């Protein structure tokens, strides 16, 4: 839903929704408006985090929503990228789950 805040004639804030083409809230303080936006952003971030983790658990290949992998397809693809960019030695270290601080 697309919405925005605007100043009312009394100086307080209102929220207008372009989805319903009407006001959805009146008489908000700036702090209340900020809290609403923050709450929506947090909920959206939580939803996106759950989706990202679920894609990993389902082994969904990147940019292929709804397609399940073989179980370790994402892992193998990432290792192939490491090898192509950094070489076989680093790939072997990553396969052993080794990580050195200088690798960052």
FENQUIPE-V374633 format. One line per field, one symbol per residue. phi: phi as a letter, one per 20 degrees, with the letter a starting at -180 (. if undefined). burial: + if it has 16 or more other C-alpha atoms within 10 Angstrom, else -. A space follows every 50 residues. Layout:
phi: ???
burial: ???
This chain:
phi: .ebbebeegenedcdddefdlbfdbcleegffffffffffffffffffff fffffffelfggmcgndeeepcfffffffffgffedofffggfffemebd gfff
burial: ----+-------++++-----------+----+----------------- ----++-++++-------+---++----+--++------++--------- ----
